[in-house]
Amino acid sequence: MQYSKNEPSGSDGAKLAAYIDHTLLKPESDRAAVEKLCQEAVTHGFCSVCVNGHWARFCAGALRDTPVKLAVVVGFPLGAGAAAAKAAEARLAVEHGADELDMVLNIGALKDRDLESVAADIRAVKQAATAAGEDQDAPILKVIIETVLLTDEEKRLACRTAVEAGAEFVKTSTGFAGGGATVEDVALMRSEVGPDIGVKASGGIRSTSDARAMIEAGATRLGTSSGVAIVSEGTGGGAY
């Protein structure tokens, strides 16, 4: 998909909503909170909800017959599990209704410059997800590179490796490692992957101005738990 910051149409709030993965990944999240997440996503027209695997089947049911997609995290939040375990997690997520997977890259292997292990980890998830969803469109795979833990050189290596291994998106952060998305990291990632790969900014995006800045830098998706506040503020207008 060609990157275009002005692709969504409608009011300013609606445009922002089309970028948002409405996110709830706290370990203490209960059924009422997840149900509210899904209701808000439908009401505001968010692109997806993003949840832990335990909630995949529940969210798939709650979102049935709506345009909102279901994103499920894999290897979250550390990325340090075995590739086979990540692949099994991905397969179950797709079987339970996931349209998209947000997986955490093997950060230690990247820092060791063991790029074959990093790529093999991503390919294992991609292949398992594709096989599990063989009767439907292949799930979109987003690879979280955890920018706060990486040098700029490592960020570029992570982006290149993820794309070469079959990812449709690269994503900045889990939000659990002490840092989140920055405009500089989004711009770096966009420059590395080019116009045809998605870039997801995630972590610390809490206001309309934050959201607009990430989109201007090259983000095509925004992961945030503050989506309702962002689009409500965004109804006031203003180009981005």
Protein Blocks (a to p, Z undefined) as FASTA:
>chain_A
ZZdfklpgcjfklmmmmmpccddfbfklcfklmmmmmmmmmmnopabdcddfklmmmmmm
mmgoiabdcdddehiaklpacfklmmmmmmmmmmnopabdcddddfklmmnopaklmmmm
mmmmmmmmmmmmmmbccddddddehlmlpcfklmmmmmmmmmmnopabdcfbgolnopac
dfklmmmmmmmnommbccddeehiabfklmmmmmmnopabdcdfklmmmmmmmmngpcZZ
